[in-house]
């Protein structure tokens, strides 16, 4: 585009600008040399409309599992507008009323984790957690060098280098090395592809017990924390079995290792509980939150911690560990705090967590019907976070070719339904279709998703 556009650009003009200027997330832009780039223009509830006027069921809550309360919430926009006119921003060592009110609200929802640190994104929230843990042990056990973080294969914790170093997805880490040292991996918890070749329940929950071996290998005096997604999201939609977290937590307590749960995806009703860890008997030391915290209406994240951890930073002003030596510039955006407060109010008053559980059960029931297809290997999920693993054949479990997954997703989009796909570049890993619609979805919306997916699968036979 050689001149500045005036007025509202046409769909063709937007596509040209898109090709000339955008660098999108996780996108091979070579595709758009021969295809029209998809551009979304409007959204209401769980429906979207692109710049061409075509409507879609949003099966991905805004693409990356964020818009829990649905699109077009005027009350959030109005609340943010009022706050922006009053005071848009203040940060540093001075709080604002919305920050205080949001911290109090989160503490009421997570009473064992009453200290709240706000930042801008899920990646940043996890970085803050790592820094808190390392500074905590530096103050509590001077000279011990208790700093290592253990993570789980297939889990994902963010795009910044330390968050990436703690993510068990090699394809996301490729070409970004060398990554920071001080991170070690434990096996994933997917029974369908058990890393130990066993079957539940006769497996002794070895995937959790592996933590002890890794702690011993790394040196128990050096391991500071474990970070996990309560339900693995982008690594294949993997809810661990009920016994998993009690086994893992007992090991953490025995070795003095802090437990960080990354609820960036699973928080605020996504799994059919307000927080994903509430499906399990587990008490984390730190939780990180983002995505559903404000449903994407404003960028915001939080790192919430036990008071005992916070108290370690309460030394005298002359002490080097007398405060957390970090800052998050956009943790001071008052409008983001207001958006989060109004978003949480909607979730509570409209009982969206309950709807997520109810519609999630219906979604799983309908997805289970698709197991009759020879290429559907495994259906799994929790609440409105669901995955369908596709295979060449059920016996061998050889992952379906990535090109065929792309065809299924494209076919669903042609039918007016947006779903996603995740693949692994490492041989033998999963190829999974995934769905995470807004928590307001109803049976009609789910039936639309299932209908489009069923039609797309038929085309692969």
PAKOL-325290 format. One record per atom (N, C-alpha, C, CB): x, y, z. Coordinates in steps of 0.1 Angstrom, whole numbers, plus 5000, padded with zeros to 4 digits. Glycine has a CB too. Layout:
XYZ/...
END
This chain:
500949885000/500050005000/500950125000/499050005012/500850214990/501750324988/501250454994/502150334973/500050454999/499450575004/498650535017/498550644994/498550635025/497750625038/496350615034/498050735048/495650515040/494250495038/493450595046/493850345041/492350635040/491450725048/490050645049/491250865041/489350675059/488050605061/488350455065/487250615049/487350375063/487350235067/487950155055/485950175070/489050085057/489650005046/488749895041/491049955049/488749855029/488049745024/488749615028/487849755008/488049505026/488749375029/489949355020/487749255026/489949395008/491049374999/492249465004/490749414984/491949585008/492949675013/493649625025/492349815015/492749575034/493349515047/494249395044/492149465056/493849315034/494649195030/495949245025/493949105020/496049345017/497249395012/498149455023/497049515001/497549525032/498349575043/498849465052/497449675052/498049365054/498449245061/499649185055/497249135061/499649165042/500849105035/502049185036/500549075021/501949315036/503049405036/503649425049/502649545030/502849425060/503349475073/503349375085/502649595077/502449275084/502349195096/503349085097/500949125096/503649055110/504448935113/503748865125/505948975118/502948765121/501948705131/502648595139/500748655124/501948565150/502448455158/502348325151/501648455172/503248235152/503148095148/502548085134/502348015158/503048165125/502448165112/503448155101/501548295110/503248065092/504048065080/503448155069/504147915074/504048275068/503548375059/503648345044/504148505062/504348245041/504448195027/503148165022/505448075026/502248115031/500848065027/500148185020/500148015039/500348305025/499548415021/499948475008/499548525032/500948415002/501348454988/500248404978/502748404984/499648294982/498648234973/497248224979/499048084969/497148254992/495848244999/495448385005/495848145010/494248415007/493748535014/494048515029/492248565011/494648605035/494848595050/493548605057/495848695055/493248525067/491948535074/492048655084/491648415082/491048745084/491048865092/489748875099/491348995084/489748865112/488448875120/488149015123/488548795133/486849055122/486449195123/485449215135/485749235111/484649115138/483649135149/483449005156/482249175142/482849025169/482548905176/481448935186/483748855184/480548845187/479448855197/479248715203/478148905190/479348705216/479148575223/480248475218/477748515220/479748365213/480748265208/480848265193/480448125213/480348375187/480348385172/481348495168/478948415166/481948475156/482848565150/482448595136/484348515150/482848715131/482648745117/483848805111/481448855116/484248755099/485448805093/485148925084/486148695085/486248985078/486049105070/485249085058/487349165067/485148955054/484248925042/482848905046/484748795036/482548905059/481148895064/480748755068/480248945054/481748655066/481448515069/481448495084/482348425063/480448415090/480348395104/480948255108/478948405109/481548255120/482148135125/481848105139/483648145123/481747985143/481747945157/483147955162/481047805160/483348025173/484748045178/485047925187/484948175185/485647825182/486047705190/487347715197/486047585181/487947835197/489247855203/489347975212/490347865193/488148035216/488148155225/489148265221/488448105239/489048305209/489848415204/491148365198/490148505215/491248235195/492448185189/493448115199/493148295182/493648175210/494648125220/494048105234/495948205221/492748065234/492048015246/491948125257/492847895252/491548245253/491548365262/490148415265/492348475255/489248425256/488048495257/487048415264/487548555244/487248385277/486348295285/484948345285/486848275299/484748475287/483348525289/482648555275/483348655297/483348535264/482748565251/483048705246/481248535252/482748725234/483048855227/481948955229/483248835212/482249085229/481249185229/480649225242/480149145220/481449205253/481049235266/481149385269/481849155277/480049455267/480049605268/480349645283/478649665264/479949565293/480249615306/481749615310/479549515316/482549535303/483949535306/484549665299/484649415300/484149685286/484549805279/484149935286/484049805265/482949935292/482550055299/483350075312/481050045302/483549965319/484349985332/485750025329/484349845339/486349975318/487750025315/487750165311/488349935304/486750205303/486650345298/486550445310/485450365289/485750405320/485550495331/486850505339/484450445341/487550395340/488850395348/489950475340/489350255351/489950465327/490950535319/490850685320/490850495305/489550735322/489350875323/489750925337/487850905320/489650835347/489950865361/491450865363/489250775370/492050745360/493550735361/493950605353/493950715377/494650625342/494950515334/496050425340/495350555320/496950485347/498250415350/498950475362/499150405338/499450385371/500450425380/501150305385/499950515392/502450305386/503250185389/504350215399/503750105377/505150115401/506350135410/505950095424/506850275410/506250175434/506050155448/504650215453/507150205456/503850255443/502550305447/501450235440/502550465444/500450195447/499350115441/498150205437/498750015451/497250145430/495950215426/494750135432/495850225411/493650195434/492450125440/492149995432/491250215440/492150005418/491749875411/492749765414/491749905397/494049795415/495049695418/494749625432/496549755418/494549715441/494249665455/492949575455/494049785465/491949625448/490649555448/490849415441/489549635441/491549415430/491849285423/492649195431/492549315409/493649245438/494449155447/493549095458/495649235453/492749175463/491849125474/490849025468/491049245480/490349045456/489448955450/490148815447/488849005437/491348825442/492048695439/492348625452/493348725431/492748695462/492948635475/491748565481/493548735485/490548625478/489348565483/489048435475/488148655482/489448425463/489248305455/490348205458/489248345440/491548245462/492648155465/493148195479/493748165454/492448165489/492848215503/494148165508/491748175512/494648055503/495948005507/497148075500/496147855505/496748165490/497748235482/497448385482/497848175468/497548455494/496948585495/497848705489/496648615509/499048675485/499948785480/499948785465/501348765485/499648895459/499348905444/500249005438/497848955442/501048965427/501949045419/501349045405/503448995420/501049165400/500549185387/501549215376/499449295387/501349155365/502249185353/501449175341/503449085353/502049145329/501449175316/500949055309/502349255308/501648935311/501348825302/501648695310/502148825289/501248585305/501548455312/503048425312/500848345305/503748455301/505148435301/505848515313/505748475288/505348645314/505948725324/505548675338/505448875322/504348635340/503948575353/504848465357/502448535353/505148375348/506048265351/507448305354/506048155340/507948405346/509248455349/509348515363/509648565338/508348585367/508248645381/508348535391/507048725383/507548425388/507548305398/508948255399/506648205393/509648235388/511048185389/511948275397/511648165375/511848405395/512648505402/512348505417/512448645396/511048495420/510648495434/511248375441/509048485435/511148255434/511648135440/513148145443/511348015431/513848195433/515348195434/515748295445/515948235421/515148415445/515448515455/515048465469/514848645452/513848395470/513348345482/514448245488/512048265480/514948155481/515948065486/517248125488/516047945477/517648225480/518848305483/518848365497/519148405472/517648415501/517548475514/517348375525/516348575514/516648275522/516348175532/517548085535/515148085528/518348045525/519447955526/520648015519/519047815520/521248115525/522348185518/523548085515/522948295527/524048095503/525148005500/524847875494/526047995511/523547835495/523247695491/523047685476/521947655498/522747785469/522547785454/521347695450/523847745447/520247715457/519047635454/518247715444/518147605467/518447675431/517847765421/517247685409/518947845415/517447555408/516947485396/515447465396/517647345396/514847475384/513447455382/513247325373/512847585374/512347245378/511947125371/510647145364/511946995380/510547105351/509347115344/508946985338/509447225332/507746975331/507246845326/507246855311/505846825331/507646745305/507546725290/506146755286/508046585286/506046825275/504746865268/504146985274/503746745269/504447025287/503947155292/504547275285/504147155308/503847385286/504347505280/504147625289/503647535266/505147705291/505147815301/505447955296/506047775312/505647965282/505848105277/506948115267/506048195289/507048245262/507848275250/509148335254/507148355241/509248395266/510548455271/511548335273/510348535283/512848365273/513848265273/513748165285/515148325272/513648225297/513548135309/512248055308/513648215322/511148115305/509848045304/509947935293/508748135301/510647965282/510847865272/511747755276/511447935259/512847785284/513747685290/512947585299/514847755297/511847635304/511047545313/509847485306/510547635325/509847485293/508747435285/509247305278/508247535275/508347205279/508747075274/508247055260/508146965282/508447145251/508047145237/509247185229/506747235234/509947085224/511147105217/511047195204/511846975213/509847175197/509647255185/509547395188/508447205178/509047435199/509047585203/510347635207/508047605214/511247545212/512547585216/513647595205/513047495227/513347525194/514347505184/514847645179/513747425172/516147655177/516847775171/516947895180/516047815159/516447875193/516447995202/517647975212/515148005209/518347875211/519447845221/520647935219/519847705221/521547935229/521447855241/520447915251/522847845247/519647825256/518647865266/519347875280/517447775267/518747945290/519347955303/519447815309/518448045312/520547795317/520747675324/519947675337/522247645327/519847555343/519147555356/517747495355/519047685362/517447425344/516147365342/516247215338/515347445331/515347135344/515446995341/514046935339/516146915353/513946825332/512646775327/512246645334/512646755312/510946635337/510346505340/509346455329/509546515354/509046325329/508146275318/506746335318/508146125318/506146335307/504746375306/503846275313/504246395291/502546315314/501546235322/500446175313/500946315333/500746155300/499646115291/499645955291/499946165277/498545905296/498445755297/498345695283/497145715305/497745755274/497645705260/498945675254/496845795251/499945745258/501345725253/502345725265/501845835242/502045635274/502845625287/504345615284/502345505295/505045705289/506545705287/507245585293/507145835293/506445505302/507045395308/506445265302/506845395323/505645275292/505045155286/504045075295/506145065281/503445145305/502545085314/501145125311/502945115329/500245065319/498845095318/498245135332/498044975312/497445245332/496845285344/495645195347/496345435343/495345145359/495945195372/497145115377/494945205382/497545015370/498644935375/500044985371/498544795369/500245115372/501445175368/502245235379/501145285358/501745235391/502345295403/502545445401/503745235405/501845515392/501945655389/503445695387/501345735400/504145615379/505645635377/505945775371/506145525368/504945825364/505245965358/505346065368/504145995348/504646055380/504846145391/506046115399/503546145400/506245985402/507445935410/508745965403/507245785413/508745985390/509946025383/510546155389/509746035368/509746235395/510246365400/511346345410/509146445407/511246245419/512246215429/513546185423/511746105439/513546095413/514746055406/515446185400/514445955395/514646275394/515246385388/515846485398/514246465379/515146495409/515646585420/517046525425/514646585432/517046395427/518346335431/519446345421/518146185435/519146335408/520146345398/520646495397/519546315384/519746585399/520146725398/520846775411/518946815396/520646705422/521146745435/520046805443/522346835433/519646735454/518446785461/518646925467/518046685472/519946965470/520147095476/520147205465/521547095482/520047165452/520047265442/518647295436/520947225431/517647205438/516347215432/515447305440/515747075430/514947405434/514147505441/512647485439/514447645436/512247445427/510747445424/510447355412/510247585421/509247315412/508647245400/507547325395/508147095405/507447335381/506347415375/505647315366/506847535367/504247315367/503447225359/502147305355/503147105367/501547265344/500147305341/499247205347/499947305325/498247245355/497347145361/496847045351/496247215368/496447095339/496047015328/496947065316/494547015324/497846975311/498647015300/497747065288/499546895295/497947185283/497147245273/497747225259/496847395276/498647315255/499247315242/500047195239/500047435240/500347105248/501146985246/500346865243/502046965257/499046885241/498246765238/496946745246/498946645239/496546845254/495346835262/495446705271/494046835253/496146715282/496446605290/496046625305/497946565290/494846575309/494546575323/495146455331/492946575326/496046485340/496646375348/495646295355/497746415357/495946165359/495046085367/494946145381/495445935367/493846115389/493646175402/494846155412/492446115408/495546045411/496546025421/497846095418/496945875421/497946155406/499146215401/499746325411/499046275388/498846425414/499346545421/499646515436/498346655420/498846425443/499246395457/500646325457/498246305463/500946235448/502246175448/503346285445/502346065437/503146365436/504146465432/504346565444/503746535420/503146615450/503246705461/504046655473/501946755465/503846525476/504546465487/506046465485/504046315489/506446445473/507846445469/508346585471/508146395455/507646685466/508046825468/508246865482/507046925461/507246825491/507346865505/508546795512/506046815512/508746665508/509846595514/511246655511/509846445510/511346715499/512646765495/512746915496/512946725481/511746975502/511747125503/511647195490/512947165511/510947145480/510847205467/509447275466/510947095456/509447395461/508147465459/507447425447/508447625458/506147425448/505247375436/504547495430/504247275441/504947525418/504347635410/503347565400/505347715402/502047615400/501147565390/500747675381/499847515397/500947655368/500747745357/499247735353/501747725345/498447825358/496947825355/496647935344/496147855367/497647965336/497448065325/496248025316/498748085317/496247895312/495147845304/493947795313/495647735295/494247725323/493247655330/492447735340/493847535338/492947855343/492247935353/490948005348/493148045358/490048035358/488848105356/487848025347/489148235349/487647905351/486547825347/486747735335/485447915343/487947745329/488147675316/487947525317/489547695312/488347465329/488247315330/486947275337/489447275338/486047365340/484847325348/485047335363/484547175344/486147385367/486347435381/486947575379/487347335389/486847655390/487347795388/488747795385/487047875401/489547695391/490947685388/491247535385/491847735399/492047505376/492347365371/492747275382/493247365360/493647325392/494147245402/493047195412/495247315410/491947255412/490847225421/490247085418/489847325421/490547025406/490146895403/490946795411/490246865388/492046835417/492946745423/493246785438/494346745415/493746685445/494146705459/495546765460/493946575468/495646895458/496946955457/496947095462/497546955443/497947145469/498047275475/499347345470/497947275490/499247415459/500447485453/500947595462/500147535439/502247625460/502947735467/502747865459/504347705470/502747855446/502547975437/501647925426/503948025432/500848025421/500047995409/500248115400/498547985413/500348095387/500348195377/499048205369/501648185368/498648325366/497348345360/497448445348/496248395370/496648425338/496648525327/495348505319/497948515317/495448485306/494348455297/492948495302/494348315292/492348395309/490948415314/490848515325/490448285318/491948565330/491848665341/491048785337/493248705345/491248835324/490448945319/489848905305/491349075318/489948785302/489348735289/489848805277/487848745290/491048865278/491648925266/491149075264/491348845254/490249125272/489749255270/490849365273/488549285279/491749325282/493049395285/494149305288/492749505296/495349335285/496449245289/496749255304/497749275281/496849135310/497149135325/497448985329/495949185333/498348975338/498648845344/498848865359/499848775337/498948755366/499148765381/500048645385/497848765389/500848665395/501648565402/501148575416/503148575400/500548465421/499948465435/500748365443/498448435435/501048405456/501948325464/501448305478/503348385463/501948205485/501748185499/502348305507/502248055504/501848335518/502348445526/503748415531/501348485538/504048295534/505348255539/506448295529/505448105542/506148285516/507048325506/507248475506/506648275492/506148545506/506248695506/506948735519/504848755506/506748675530/507348725543/508948715542/506848635554/509448625534/510948615533/511548745527/511248505524/510648835521/511148955515/510849075524/510448975501/510549045537/510249155546/511349185556/508949105554/512549175551/513749215559/513849365560/515049155554/514749415568/514949555570/515349625557/515949585580/515149755555/515449825543/516849815538/515049965544/517749795548/519149785545/519549645539/520049825556/518649545541/518949415536/518849395521/518049315544/519749325515/519549305500/518349235496/520849235494/517749145504/516549075501/515349135509/516748925505/515449265512/514349325519/513049355510/514749455525/513249335497/512149355488/512449265476/511849505484/511349245468/511549165455/512149255445/510149105450/513349225440/514049315432/513649295417/515549295433/512449345414/511949325401/510849425399/511349185399/510449455386/509349545383/508649495370/509849685381/507349515369/506649495357/505949625353/505649375359/506449685343/505849815339/504349815338/506549855326/503849715330/502349725328/501549655339/502049655315/502249615349/501449575361/500849695368/502349505371/501149815363/500549935368/499449985360/501650045369/498949915351/497849955342/496449935350/497749885329/495950045355/494650035363/493549985355/494350175369/493450015342/492349965333/492349815332/492450025319/493549755332/493649605332/493049545344/495049565330/493349605356/492749555368/491249565368/493349625380/490749675363/489249695363/488649585353/488949835358/489349565342/488849465332/488749325339/489649465320/489749295346/489849165353/488749155364/491149145360/488449265371/487449255381/486049235375/487449385389/485749305364/484449295358/484349155351/484249405347/485449105346/485448975340/485148865350/486748945333/485748875362/485448785372/484048795377/486448805384/483548915378/482148935382/481148855372/481749085383/481448875359/480648805349/480748655351/481048845335/481848605353/482048455355/481248405367/483548425356/481348485377/480648435390/479148455388/481148515402/478648575384/477248595384/476448515373/476948745381/477148485362/476548405351/476848255353/476948455338/477548225363/477848085367/478448015355/476548005371/479448085349/480148025337/481047905340/480948135330/481547895352/482347775356/481447655356/482947795370/480147675361/479247565361/478847525346/477947595369/478647635338/478347605324/479547535317/478047735316/480747565320/481847505315/481847355318/483147565320/481547325331/481447175335/480347105327/481247165350/479247175326/478047105320/478247095305/476747195322/478647195298/478847195284/480147115281/478947335278/481147115290/482347035288/481946885288/483347065298/481046845297/480646705297/479946665284/479746675309/479146765279/478346735266/479346735255/477346845264/480346815255/481346815244/482046685244/482346935246/482446635256/483246505256/482346395252/483746485270/481046395255/480146295251/479946295236/478746315257/479846405230/479746415215/481146375208/479346555211/482246415214/483546385208/483746235209/484646455215/483246165220/483446025221/482845945210/482945975234/481746005204/481045945193/482045925181/479846025188/483046015180/483946015169/485045915170/484646155168/485045845181/486045735183/485745615173/486045685197/484545615167/484245515157/485045535144/482745525154/485545655142/486445675130/487745605132/486645825128/488245535122/489545455124/490745545127/489745375111/490645675123/491845755126/491745835139/491945855114/490645815147/490545885160/491145785170/489045915163/492245825176/492945735185/492545755200/494345755184/492345885204/492045905218/491346045219/493345915226/490246045227/489546175230/489746195245/488046165227/490146325248/490446355262/490246505265/491846315266/490046535277/489846675281/489346695295/488946745271/489146825298/488546855311/487746985309/489646875322/486446985312/485647105309/485647145295/486147225318/485847275292/485847315278/487247335273/485047455277/488047225275/489347215270/489547075266/490447255281/489347045253/489246915248/490146885236/487846885243/490646765235/491546725224/491146595218/492946725229/491446575205/491146455197/492446415191/490046465187/493046305195/494346265189/494046175178/495246195200/494746205166/494446135154/495646045150/494146235142/495445925145/496445835142/496245765129/496445725153/497245715123/497145635110/496245515112/498545605105/496545445124/495645335127/495645315142/496045205120/494645265148/494445265163/495545165169/493045215166/495845065162/496744965168/498245015170/496744835160/498745075159/500145125159/500245255166/500645135145/499145335167/499145475172/500145565165/499545465187/500445525153/501345625145/500545755143/501745555131/501145865146/500445995144/500046015130/501346105149/498846075128/498346105115/499246215109/496946155116/499446215096/500246315090/499746455092/500346285074/500746545094/500346685098/499546745087/501646765100/499846715074/499046775063/497646735064/499646725050/497346615069/495946575070/495146645081/495846425072/495946675092/495346755102/494946895097/496246765114/495846955089/495647085084/494447085075/496847135076/494246975067/493046965059/491746955067/493146835050/491846885079/490646885087/490247015093/490846785099/491247085097/491047225103/490447315092/492347285109/491047305080/490547395069/489147355065/491447375057/488847225065/487447185062/486447235072/487347035061/486847235085/485947285095/485747435094/486547255109/486747505090/486647645088/485747675077/488047715086/485847605066/484947615055/483447605059/485247515043/483247515069/481947495074/481547595085/481847355080/482347695087/482047795097/482347765111/480547825096/483347675113/483747645127/485347655128/483347495131/485747725138/487247735140/487647645151/487647885143/488547545148/489247465157/490747475155/488747315156/491547405163/492947415162/493647275161/493547485173/494847285157/495647155157/497047185163/495747105142/497547075169/498847085175/499646965170/498847095190/500846985166/501646865162/503046875168/501846865146/503746765168/505046765174/506046725163/505146665186/507146805162/508146775152/508946645156/509046895151/508946605169/509646495174/508846365170/509846495189/509546275163/508746155158/508146075170/509746055151/506946025167/506245945177/505346025187/507245875185/505346165185/504546245194/503146255188/505146375197/502246335195/500846335191/500546435181/500046365203/499546405173/498846505164/497446515170/498846455149/497146635175/495846655182/495046775176/496146675197/493846755174/492846865172/492346905185/491646815162/492247035187/491747085200/490647195199/492947145208/489847195210/488747285211/488747355225/487447215208/488547485225/488447555238/487547675236/489847595243/486247645234/485247755231/485047845243/483947695225/484447965241/484148045253/483147975262/483448175248/483248005275/482547935285/481047965284/483047975299/480648055276/479148075274/478547985263/478948225270/479347895258/478847815247/477647735251/479947735241/476747695242/475547615245/475647495236/474247695243/474547405238/474547275230/474547305215/473347195234/473847405211/473847435197/475247465191/472847555194/475947545198/477347575194/478247455194/477947675203/478047365204/478847245204/478447155193/478747175218/477147145190/476747055179/477247105166/475147055179/477347235164/478047295152/479447245151/477947455153/480247255162/481647205162/481647065158/482247235176/480846975165/480946835162/480546805148/479946755172/479546875143/479046855129/480146885119/477846935126/480846995121/481947035112/483146935113/482447175114/483446895125/484546795127/484146655121/484846785142/482946615123/482546485117/482646485102/481046455122/482146595096/482246605081/483646605077/481546735077/484546675084/485946685080/486646555081/486746785088/486246475092/486846345093/486446245082/486446285107/485146255078/484646175067/485446195055/483146205065/485846315052/486646345040/487946275040/486746495038/488446235052/489746165053/489646015051/490446205066/488545965050/488345815049/488645775034/486945775053/
END
